[in-house]
Amino acid sequence: MPVYQFPAHLPAGVSAAAQTMPGVYLSPRTVSVEIAPPRTGTPVFLGVGGIERATCLDGRSDIEKTLAKATGLAAYAIRGFFANGGQRCYLLPARGDGAEGVGESDLAELEQLDDFDLVCAPDMAALLPPEQLARAHKRILKWCAQDGLRFAILDGPRTSDQLDNYRKSLARELRGEPSGVASFGAGYYPWLNVARSRPLSASAEAAGAGQVLVPPSGHVAGIYSRSDRNNGIWAAPANDVVVGVLALDGVGSGAGDPQAASAANFNGLRSFRKRGIRVWGARTLSDDPSLVYITARRLLQAVARRLEQVLAPVVFEPNSPLLWARVNRIVSTQLDALYRSGALAGATAEDAYFVRCDGDTNSPQARAQGQVVAEAGIAAVAPAEFISIDIRIGDNQLAVSQQVGG
């Protein structure tokens, strides 16, 4: 992790002019400021009924007091998030067009937050028919793909027949969109049977006495958070026990069919004798072999967020070989830390990553436009091929983009 040096304040009673006075010498001092990496495994729950404004919940919050106000199934999903190892999340009130599930006002409010990397919307799966749910999910996926820094954990409808209709509708919705859009989300199925803690709302369905059926995204988001902390973001959030679940929604009668999850590119949840209920899959919604792994997509996102953070101090630096060398050093430090943590494939660091910021990447045309261009690549453990990262600094802005393959 890089340490940046900032000028220290002058000692009390010594003016800046004293530095130029004969016989007066000040020893330069610096203070070290360590930049903490961006937090991962932090979801925002969209469309939470019963709350009036964006709310952050963490270990210092009165979680139950807040959830007592929430309506629908979101409260169960959020409890599932914390039960499975989640530590921090955001709740956004339901403000979108009900027919669309997520409206412009919802997306605009998301833009105001930056301390999250996951998006969940459990109540949408309960409230919207398959066609409208697919349309809402497409909007979420496209929003996540805009800057490439967020990942959606999506719930399908409850029954296998509805899930099949959803699959066809989502395919139609994504037709014509870039193939990478579908890789910014993963779906999970079936729904979960949990203990009921309140009277059933209109969108909730009883699973038995004192029980209720809940979409799985909140519980799965907790597993993402737990896995990120314990194993690293490059480890698949799969084969982990789902805590706080009584049973999976029953197979048969069109509910919980495990084959339906696979047909829809969803990750199944399975119940194993003596091993409990576990997440049994780690794939995105994409059919592209190079974009199919959750680990590759989220690792890219974490790298991009980190590089944007640590390169921010150089945005106003003069464009010169000195700056190129500094960019090389900063980016190499980050990627080497990834390699040493086991996130990258390769017998040596040279096999695992590369960084280039020099006269070749910075053409005279790019320099004339005030841009500094760097290229980097990482060999993710999966899909076991190089992932390209493009870094552009200029016009007082910094942009990091990613592309799998090549």
C-alpha positions as CSV (number, residue, x, y, z in Angstrom):
1,M,0.0,0.0,0.0
2,P,1.6,3.3,-1.1
3,V,2.4,6.0,1.4
4,Y,2.2,9.6,0.2
5,Q,4.2,12.5,1.6
6,F,2.6,15.8,2.2
7,P,4.4,19.0,3.4
8,A,4.3,19.5,7.1
9,H,3.1,22.8,8.7
10,L,5.8,25.2,9.7
11,P,6.6,25.2,13.4
12,A,4.6,27.7,15.5
13,G,6.1,31.2,15.5
14,V,8.1,30.7,12.3
15,S,6.8,32.5,9.3
16,A,7.1,31.3,5.7
17,A,9.3,34.4,5.0
18,A,11.8,33.1,7.6
19,Q,12.8,30.4,5.1
20,T,14.5,33.1,3.0
21,M,16.2,34.9,5.8
22,P,20.0,34.6,6.1
23,G,21.2,32.2,8.7
24,V,17.7,30.6,9.2
25,Y,17.4,27.0,8.1
26,L,14.3,24.7,8.4
27,S,14.7,21.0,8.1
28,P,12.0,19.7,5.7
29,R,9.5,17.4,7.4
30,T,6.8,15.2,6.0
31,V,3.9,13.3,7.4
32,S,3.0,9.9,6.1
33,V,-0.6,9.3,5.2
34,E,-1.7,5.8,4.4
35,I,-4.7,5.6,2.0
36,A,-7.1,2.9,3.1
37,P,-8.4,0.8,0.2
38,P,-12.0,1.2,-0.8
39,R,-14.5,-1.0,1.1
40,T,-16.0,-4.0,-0.7
41,G,-19.0,-6.1,0.1
42,T,-21.1,-3.1,0.8
43,P,-24.6,-3.2,-0.8
44,V,-27.3,-0.7,-1.4
45,F,-30.8,-2.0,-1.1
46,L,-33.1,-0.3,-3.6
47,G,-36.8,0.4,-3.2
48,V,-37.1,-0.1,0.5
49,G,-40.6,0.8,1.5
50,G,-41.4,2.6,4.8
51,I,-38.2,4.7,4.9
52,E,-38.1,8.4,3.9
53,R,-34.4,9.0,3.0
54,A,-31.2,7.2,2.3
55,T,-30.0,5.4,5.4
56,C,-26.7,3.8,6.3
57,L,-26.7,0.8,8.6
58,D,-23.6,-0.6,10.2
59,G,-22.4,-1.9,13.6
60,R,-23.1,1.5,15.3
61,S,-26.7,1.6,14.0
62,D,-29.9,0.6,15.7
63,I,-30.6,-1.9,12.9
64,E,-33.9,-3.3,14.3
65,K,-35.3,0.2,15.0
66,T,-34.7,1.1,11.3
67,L,-36.0,-2.2,10.0
68,A,-39.2,-1.9,12.1
69,K,-40.2,0.9,9.7
70,A,-39.4,-1.0,6.5
71,T,-42.2,-2.7,4.7
72,G,-42.3,-5.6,2.2
73,L,-39.5,-8.2,2.2
74,A,-36.6,-5.9,2.3
75,A,-36.3,-6.0,6.1
76,Y,-35.9,-9.8,6.0
77,A,-33.3,-9.5,3.2
78,I,-31.3,-6.9,5.2
79,R,-31.4,-9.0,8.3
80,G,-30.1,-11.9,6.2
81,F,-27.3,-9.6,5.0
82,F,-26.1,-9.0,8.6
83,A,-26.7,-12.6,9.7
84,N,-24.4,-13.8,7.0
85,G,-21.5,-11.5,7.8
86,G,-22.4,-8.2,6.3
87,Q,-21.1,-5.2,8.2
88,R,-22.4,-2.1,6.3
89,C,-25.2,-1.3,3.8
90,Y,-27.3,1.5,2.5
91,L,-31.1,1.6,2.2
92,L,-32.8,3.8,-0.5
93,P,-36.5,4.5,-0.3
94,A,-39.0,3.4,-2.9
95,R,-39.3,6.4,-5.3
96,G,-39.2,4.9,-8.8
97,D,-42.1,4.3,-11.2
98,G,-43.8,1.2,-9.9
99,A,-44.2,-0.1,-13.4
100,E,-40.5,0.1,-14.1
101,G,-39.3,-1.0,-10.6
102,V,-36.4,1.5,-10.8
103,G,-36.8,5.0,-12.0
104,E,-34.5,7.9,-12.8
105,S,-34.9,9.3,-9.3
106,D,-33.6,6.0,-7.9
107,L,-30.6,6.1,-10.2
108,A,-29.9,9.8,-9.5
109,E,-29.9,9.0,-5.7
110,L,-27.5,6.1,-6.3
111,E,-25.1,8.7,-8.0
112,Q,-24.9,10.5,-4.7
113,L,-23.4,7.5,-2.9
114,D,-19.9,6.2,-3.5
115,D,-19.1,3.9,-0.5
116,F,-20.8,0.8,-1.9
117,D,-20.0,-1.8,-4.6
118,L,-23.1,-4.0,-4.6
119,V,-26.7,-3.4,-5.6
120,C,-29.7,-5.4,-4.4
121,A,-33.4,-5.0,-4.9
122,P,-35.3,-7.8,-3.2
123,D,-38.8,-6.2,-3.2
124,M,-38.8,-5.9,-6.9
125,A,-38.8,-9.6,-7.4
126,A,-41.9,-9.8,-5.1
127,L,-43.8,-6.9,-6.6
128,L,-43.1,-7.0,-10.4
129,P,-44.2,-9.6,-13.0
130,P,-41.4,-11.3,-14.9
131,E,-41.4,-8.9,-17.9
132,Q,-41.3,-5.8,-15.8
133,L,-38.7,-7.3,-13.4
134,A,-36.4,-8.1,-16.4
135,R,-36.8,-4.4,-17.6
136,A,-35.9,-3.1,-14.1
137,H,-32.9,-5.5,-13.9
138,K,-31.6,-4.3,-17.3
139,R,-31.6,-0.7,-16.0
140,I,-29.7,-1.7,-12.9
141,L,-27.2,-3.7,-15.0
142,K,-26.7,-0.8,-17.4
143,W,-26.2,1.6,-14.5
144,C,-23.6,-0.7,-13.0
145,A,-21.8,-0.9,-16.3
146,Q,-21.6,2.8,-16.8
147,D,-18.6,3.3,-14.7
148,G,-17.8,-0.3,-14.2
149,L,-17.5,-0.1,-10.4
150,R,-20.6,-1.7,-9.1
151,F,-22.1,-5.2,-9.2
152,A,-25.7,-6.3,-9.0
153,I,-27.0,-9.2,-7.0
154,L,-30.4,-10.0,-8.6
155,D,-33.4,-12.1,-7.6
156,G,-35.6,-13.9,-10.0
157,P,-39.3,-14.5,-9.6
158,R,-40.3,-17.2,-7.2
159,T,-41.6,-20.0,-9.5
160,S,-39.7,-21.8,-12.3
161,D,-42.3,-20.9,-14.8
162,Q,-42.0,-17.2,-14.0
163,L,-38.2,-17.5,-14.0
164,D,-38.3,-18.9,-17.5
165,N,-40.5,-16.0,-18.7
166,Y,-38.0,-13.6,-16.9
167,R,-35.1,-15.3,-18.7
168,K,-36.7,-14.7,-22.1
169,S,-37.6,-11.2,-21.3
170,L,-34.2,-10.3,-20.0
171,A,-32.6,-11.7,-23.2
172,R,-34.9,-9.5,-25.2
173,E,-34.1,-6.5,-23.1
174,L,-30.3,-7.0,-23.4
175,R,-30.4,-7.6,-27.1
176,G,-28.5,-4.8,-28.8
177,E,-26.6,-3.9,-25.5
178,P,-22.8,-4.5,-25.3
179,S,-22.1,-8.1,-24.3
180,G,-20.3,-6.9,-21.2
181,V,-23.5,-5.4,-19.6
182,A,-24.8,-8.8,-18.4
183,S,-21.5,-9.5,-16.7
184,F,-22.2,-6.7,-14.1
185,G,-24.7,-8.9,-12.3
186,A,-25.4,-12.3,-11.0
187,G,-28.7,-14.0,-10.3
188,Y,-29.7,-16.3,-7.4
189,Y,-32.5,-18.9,-7.1
190,P,-34.6,-20.2,-5.4
191,W,-36.2,-18.1,-2.7
192,L,-35.6,-18.7,1.0
193,N,-37.8,-19.9,3.8
194,V,-37.1,-17.8,6.9
195,A,-38.7,-17.2,10.3
196,R,-41.4,-14.5,10.2
197,S,-40.9,-11.6,12.5
198,R,-43.9,-9.4,11.5
199,P,-47.4,-9.6,9.9
200,L,-47.3,-10.5,6.2
201,S,-47.5,-7.6,3.8
202,A,-49.3,-7.8,0.5
203,S,-46.1,-8.8,-1.3
204,A,-45.1,-11.5,1.2
205,E,-46.1,-15.1,1.0
206,A,-46.3,-17.5,3.9
207,A,-44.2,-20.7,3.8
208,G,-45.8,-22.2,6.8
209,A,-46.7,-21.3,10.3
210,G,-44.4,-18.5,11.5
211,Q,-42.5,-18.6,8.2
212,V,-42.1,-16.4,5.1
213,L,-40.6,-16.7,1.6
214,V,-37.8,-14.1,0.9
215,P,-35.7,-13.5,-2.2
216,P,-32.1,-14.5,-1.6
217,S,-30.1,-11.4,-2.6
218,G,-29.7,-10.0,0.9
219,H,-28.4,-13.2,2.4
220,V,-26.1,-13.7,-0.6
221,A,-24.8,-10.1,-0.3
222,G,-23.8,-10.9,3.3
223,I,-21.8,-13.9,2.0
224,Y,-20.0,-11.6,-0.5
225,S,-19.1,-9.3,2.4
226,R,-17.9,-12.2,4.6
227,S,-15.9,-13.8,1.7
228,D,-14.3,-10.5,0.8
229,R,-13.1,-10.1,4.3
230,N,-12.0,-13.6,5.0
231,N,-10.7,-14.7,1.6
232,G,-10.3,-11.7,-0.6
233,I,-12.5,-10.3,-3.4
234,W,-10.7,-12.7,-5.8
235,A,-12.2,-15.7,-4.0
236,A,-15.6,-17.0,-5.3
237,P,-18.5,-16.3,-3.0
238,A,-19.7,-19.9,-3.3
239,N,-19.9,-23.1,-1.4
240,D,-20.6,-21.0,1.7
241,V,-23.3,-21.8,4.2
242,V,-26.3,-19.5,4.1
243,V,-27.1,-18.5,7.7
244,G,-30.6,-17.8,9.0
245,V,-32.6,-19.9,6.5
246,L,-35.0,-22.7,7.6
247,A,-35.3,-24.2,4.1
248,L,-35.2,-23.5,0.4
249,D,-38.5,-22.8,-1.3
250,G,-39.8,-26.3,-2.1
251,V,-39.1,-28.1,-5.3
252,G,-42.2,-29.0,-7.1
253,S,-45.4,-27.1,-7.9
254,G,-43.4,-24.8,-10.0
255,A,-41.3,-23.4,-7.1
256,G,-37.6,-23.8,-6.5
257,D,-36.8,-26.1,-9.4
258,P,-33.0,-26.4,-9.4
259,Q,-32.8,-26.9,-13.1
260,A,-34.5,-23.5,-13.7
261,A,-31.6,-21.7,-12.1
262,S,-29.1,-23.2,-14.5
263,A,-31.3,-22.5,-17.6
264,A,-31.5,-18.8,-16.6
265,N,-27.8,-18.4,-16.0
266,F,-28.6,-18.1,-12.3
267,N,-26.6,-19.4,-9.4
268,G,-28.5,-22.1,-7.5
269,L,-28.8,-22.4,-3.8
270,R,-28.7,-26.0,-2.7
271,S,-29.4,-27.9,0.5
272,F,-26.9,-30.6,1.5
273,R,-27.4,-33.2,4.1
274,K,-25.1,-32.4,7.1
275,R,-23.6,-29.5,5.2
276,G,-26.6,-27.1,5.3
277,I,-27.8,-24.7,2.6
278,R,-25.0,-23.3,0.4
279,V,-24.5,-21.0,-2.5
280,W,-23.8,-23.3,-5.4
281,G,-22.4,-21.2,-8.2
282,A,-20.3,-18.1,-9.0
283,R,-21.2,-17.0,-12.5
284,T,-22.4,-13.7,-13.9
285,L,-25.4,-13.4,-16.2
286,S,-23.2,-13.2,-19.2
287,D,-22.9,-16.0,-21.8
288,D,-19.4,-14.7,-22.9
289,P,-16.8,-17.2,-21.6
290,S,-14.4,-14.4,-20.8
291,L,-17.0,-12.6,-18.7
292,V,-18.7,-15.5,-17.0
293,Y,-16.9,-15.4,-13.6
294,I,-18.0,-13.2,-10.7
295,T,-14.4,-13.2,-9.4
296,A,-12.9,-11.7,-12.6
297,R,-15.5,-9.0,-12.8
298,R,-15.3,-8.0,-9.2
299,L,-11.5,-8.1,-9.1
300,L,-11.5,-5.7,-12.0
301,Q,-13.9,-3.4,-10.2
302,A,-11.8,-3.5,-7.0
303,V,-8.6,-2.7,-9.0
304,A,-10.2,0.1,-10.9
305,R,-11.6,1.7,-7.7
306,R,-8.2,1.4,-6.0
307,L,-6.3,2.9,-8.9
308,E,-8.7,5.8,-9.1
309,Q,-8.1,6.4,-5.4
310,V,-4.3,6.1,-5.3
311,L,-3.7,8.0,-8.6
312,A,-5.9,11.0,-7.6
313,P,-2.9,13.0,-6.2
314,V,-1.2,13.0,-9.6
315,V,-4.1,14.5,-11.6
316,F,-2.6,18.0,-11.5
317,E,1.0,16.9,-12.0
318,P,2.9,18.2,-15.2
319,N,2.8,15.7,-18.0
320,S,6.5,14.6,-18.2
321,P,8.6,11.4,-18.0
322,L,8.9,12.0,-14.3
323,L,5.1,11.7,-14.0
324,W,5.1,8.6,-16.2
325,A,7.7,7.0,-13.8
326,R,5.5,7.9,-10.8
327,V,2.4,6.4,-12.4
328,N,4.4,3.2,-13.2
329,R,5.5,3.0,-9.6
330,I,2.1,3.6,-8.1
331,V,0.3,1.1,-10.3
332,S,3.0,-1.5,-10.0
333,T,2.9,-1.3,-6.2
334,Q,-0.9,-2.0,-6.2
335,L,-0.7,-4.9,-8.7
336,D,2.3,-6.5,-6.9
337,A,0.3,-6.5,-3.7
338,L,-2.4,-8.3,-5.5
339,Y,0.0,-10.9,-6.9
340,R,1.6,-11.5,-3.4
341,S,-1.9,-12.0,-1.9
342,G,-2.6,-14.8,-4.4
343,A,-5.2,-12.9,-6.5
344,L,-3.2,-13.3,-9.7
345,A,-2.0,-16.3,-11.7
346,G,1.6,-16.7,-12.8
347,A,4.8,-18.2,-11.4
348,T,6.5,-14.8,-11.3
349,A,5.3,-11.2,-11.0
350,E,6.2,-10.7,-14.7
351,D,3.8,-13.5,-15.6
352,A,1.0,-12.0,-13.3
353,Y,0.9,-8.4,-14.4
354,F,2.5,-5.6,-16.4
355,V,2.4,-1.8,-16.4
356,R,3.4,0.6,-19.1
357,C,3.4,4.4,-18.9
358,D,6.1,5.8,-21.2
359,G,6.8,7.4,-24.5
360,D,5.0,4.6,-26.4
361,T,1.7,4.9,-24.5
362,N,1.9,8.7,-24.5
363,S,1.9,9.7,-28.1
364,P,2.5,13.4,-29.1
365,Q,-1.2,13.6,-29.9
366,A,-2.2,12.4,-26.4
367,R,0.2,14.8,-24.8
368,A,-1.1,17.7,-26.9
369,Q,-4.5,16.9,-25.5
370,G,-3.2,17.0,-22.0
371,Q,-3.6,13.3,-21.4
372,V,-1.4,10.8,-19.6
373,V,-2.1,7.3,-20.8
374,A,-1.0,4.1,-19.0
375,E,-1.7,0.5,-19.9
376,A,-1.8,-2.4,-17.4
377,G,-2.8,-6.0,-17.4
378,I,-3.4,-8.6,-14.8
379,A,-3.7,-12.4,-15.1
380,A,-6.7,-13.2,-13.0
381,V,-6.8,-16.7,-11.6
382,A,-10.1,-17.1,-13.5
383,P,-10.6,-16.9,-16.5
384,A,-6.8,-17.5,-16.6
385,E,-6.2,-14.8,-19.3
386,F,-4.9,-11.3,-19.2
387,I,-7.4,-8.5,-18.4
388,S,-6.5,-5.2,-19.8
389,I,-6.8,-1.9,-17.8
390,D,-6.7,1.5,-19.5
391,I,-5.7,4.5,-17.3
392,R,-6.1,8.1,-18.6
393,I,-5.3,11.2,-16.7
394,G,-6.1,14.6,-18.1
395,D,-8.4,17.6,-18.0
396,N,-8.3,17.4,-14.2
397,Q,-9.9,14.0,-14.5
398,L,-9.0,10.4,-14.0
399,A,-10.6,7.4,-15.8
400,V,-9.8,3.7,-15.3
401,S,-11.5,1.3,-17.7
402,Q,-11.3,-2.5,-18.0
403,Q,-11.7,-5.1,-20.6
404,V,-11.5,-8.9,-20.3
405,G,-9.6,-10.8,-22.9
406,G,-7.0,-9.8,-25.5
